[in-house]
Amino acid sequence: MRATPIERRRSRLVPRSSISLTILMVVLVLYTLVPLAYLVINSTKSQDDFFTSFGLSFGSSFNLFQNIGEVFSYNDGIYSRWFLNTIFYVVVSAGGATILAALAGYGIAKFRFRGRNAVFAVVLGAVAIPGTALALPTFLLFSSIGLVNTPWAIIIPSLVSPFGLYLMWTYATDAVPSEILEAARIDGAGEFRTFFTVSLRLLAPGLVTVLLFSIVTTWNNYFLPLIMLSDPKLYPLTLGLAQWNAQSTGTNADPIQNLIITGSLIAIIPLIAVFLFLQRYWQSGLAAGSVK
């Protein structure tokens, strides 16, 4: 029996399974999960098992909780200091970057002023410039004003998020109707009151998206603390773990590879928790921002 035109059209719309595509997706999933599995498995090993057993197999004993205790007690508990430093940098830097990006993006999207196109070009250019290219000028600037080796050397540069500003700009253009703003102004509300009582609620998905990106960027920041900080008590987790790794190699090496692996596992747990908590807002924010 010959298929009707409607049935043929429907058959073309039905996605066909592809063996090569399935294999490619499986390879990509394994490529993503194998390092995490390596981290989890090796954090359960003792230092001896770390060198005598295969990387993706468990050791002769389960030492996860013992390793966690040693991580937080090693070198007078310096890991706890690094952990608290990282949380402090993330709260201040990521929170401040999100607020500034929301204010600036909303202002550029909803206000017409001279030089607006020039601001747009500057923001796009800032997004394209890698942070490492600005590292040396930033270090020289902060060195001249005496802020090197202070928490401000990490916080102030992290407050600027060109990508977050651009994302909030594109999101606010469609998410906040101009009619609502006009109604609030007619009722006598000022611009700041309108933003915090009306617009901020409409910007919530985009705001959470920028917050998530800022948290991940600040938490994983390594190069900026590397050039700005020399006091180990001010290190974030990324730089502190790198220091431990340097101590574990060389002629006078301190065999603490199991502690490095366990510390790395502990360091990614907050990121995973934040991502799972903000996932739905993150997805909706990206979808809305891409409408532009």
N, C-alpha and C positions, 0 to 999 in steps of 0.2 A: 504494500500500500504506500503510495507516494505521500511524502510529508507536505503539509500545507505551508504556505509562506510564513505564517505566524510561528509554526513549529520550527522551521528552519532558522528563523530569526532568534528564537529562544535558545536553540542549540548553539548558535554562535556566541550567545551571551554567557553560557555556562562555562566557567573556568575549567580548563583541562589540566589534569595533574601532569607534572613534568618530573621525570626521574632525575635529570641533571640538576634542576632547580632544587629538588628535595635534598640531593646529596650536598649541594652547595650550602644550603641552609644548615644542614647538620654539621658540616665542617665549621661554619661560622659560629654556631652555638658551642661546639667543643672548644674552638679557639678562645671563646670568651670565658667558658667555665673551667677549663683546665688550670689556669693560674689560680683561680679561687679555690679549686679543689686542692691544689698543691699547698696553698696557704693553710687551709683547714687541716689537712692531713699532717703536715709537718709541725704544726703548732701543738700536736699531741705527743711529739717525740721528745725523748731526752737528748742531751748533746751527743752522747755516744750513738744513739739510734739514728741521729740526723746524718751521720757519715757512713754508717754501716748498712743502712736499708735503702731500698729504692725510693725515689722521690714521691711516687704516687701510691706507696703502700705504707701501712701503719707499722710502727715499731713494735718492739717486744713488750712495751708497757704503755699505758695511757697516762701521759703526764701533762694534760692540758691545764688542769687547775694548779698544779705545782708550777708550771711555766708562767701562768698569769700572776701568781704570787711573787715569783722571782722578778718578773718584769717591773712590778710596782715597788719592789724593795731594792733592786739593783742600783748601785751608786747613790745611796741615800735617797732613794725614791725620786730620782730626777724625772722619770717618765711621767709621774703624776703632775709635776710642774709643767712639762711640755704639753700634756693633755689639757690642763687648765689654760695655758697660754693660747693654745689653738682655739679653744672655745671662746675665749675673750676676743681674739682677733676676728673670729667668725661673727660673733654677735654684734660687735661694734662696726666692723668693716662691711659685712654683708647687709646688716640692717641699715646702716647709713647709705650704702650704695643703692639699695632698693628704694629708700625714701627719696633720695636725690634724683634717681632715674624717673620715679613716678612724677615728681613735681616738674622736672624739666620736660619730660615727654608730654605730659598733659598741657603744660604751658605752650609748647611749640605747636601742639596739635590744635589747640582751641583758641589761640590768640594770633592775630595778624599784626606783624610789626615789620619795620624796615630791616633788611638783612636776614630775613627768615631763610631764604634760599642759600645764603652763604653759610648759615648755621647747619643746614641740612648737608651741605658738601663737607663741612668740617667733621660732622658726626660720622658720615660714611667713611671719610678718610681715616678717622681714629679707629673705626672698626677694623679697617684693613691693615693697620700698622701693628705688628707683633709687639707684645710687651717687652721681649728681650731687647728690641732695638732701642727702647727708652730706658733701659736699666742703668746704663752708664751715666747719661745726663741726670737721671733722677738721683743717683748716688752722689754725684758732684754737687747737685743743688742742696741735698739734705746735709751733706758734709759741710757746706759753707755756712749753713744756719745752725749747725750743731745738733741735728736730730738723728744722726747715725747712731746705731746701737741703742735705740730707744723704741718702745712700742709704737710711737708715732710714725717711725720710718716704715712700718708695715701697714698701719691703719690708713694714713692719709692717701698714699697711692691707690689703695684698694677701694677708696670711696668713689673713684671715677670708673664708671662702667659704660663705655660707649655703646656696647651691644645692648645692655639693659635699657639705656635711654632710647635707642632706636626701636626696640621692641615695644616699650611703653608708648612711644610716639605713634607707631602704626596701630597699636591696640586702642589707644584713646580716641583716635580719629573716628572709628566706627562704633566703639562701645559706649561712648558718652554722647547722647543726642544734644545738639545745640539748643533745642527747644526747652529741654529740662534746665539748662543753665540760664536761659533767658527768663524762665518762670521764677527761678530762685532769685535772680537779680531784681525782678519786679517786686518780689516779696520783701526786698530790702536786705538780702543776705550779701555779705561781702565775698570777695573772691576766695579767701582762705576758708571761710565757713562753707561756701559752696563746694569747695574741693573736698574737705574732710567729712562733710555730712551727706553729700549727694554723690559726687564723682567717685570717691574712694571705694564705695561699695560696688559700683559698676566696673571698676578697674581691678577688682579682687583677683580674678583668674590670671590676668597678666602680671599683677603684682607678685603673686605667688610664684609664677614662672621665673621672673627676674630674681626673686629671692632664692629659689633653688639653684639657679646658675651661679649666683654670687656666693652661696654657701659652698658649693663644690669647688669653685675657683679659689676661694680663700683657704679652704681646708687643705687643698692639694698644692697650695703655693709653695714652691721650693726655691726658685731662683732669686726672688726678691729678698727673702730672709737670708739667703746665702751671702749676698753682697752687702746687706745692711746690718746684720747682727754678728757680733763676736762674743757676746756673753752667753754661755750655754743656758743660763737661767731664763733667758728670753726666747729661746728657740721654740718653734712650733714642732709638732710631731714629725713632719717631713724632714726637717733639718736634723732633729735629734736622732731619728733612726738612721739617717745617713752617717752621722757621727759614730754611732754604734757599729755600723757596717765597716767604717774605716778602722775602728779599733780591732775588729775581728780578723783583719788581714795584716800581713807584714811579718817582720821578724819577731816582734814582741806582741804578737796577736793575743787578744783575749777571746777564748772560744765561747762566744755567746750567740751563735747562729740561731739556736732554738729560741732565744729571747727576742732576737730581731724579727723572726717569723711570727712569733706570738704577738709582739708589739704591733706589727703591721696588720695582723688580723683584728686586734682591738681597735686600731685606728680607722678601719673602714666600716665598723659596725654602726657608728652614729650616722655616717653618710647613707648607708642602706636604710636605716630606720627613717631618716628624714625623707628620702626618696619615696619609700612606700607610703608614708603619711601624706605627702604632697602630690602623689602621682596623678590623681584625678584632676586636681587643679592645674598641674603642669601640662597635661594633655589638652585640656580645654583652652588653656592660655595660648599654647602654640597654634592650635587650630584657628582660634580667633585672630591671632596676629598674622597668620598667613593669608587672611582674606584680602588684606591690602594688596 
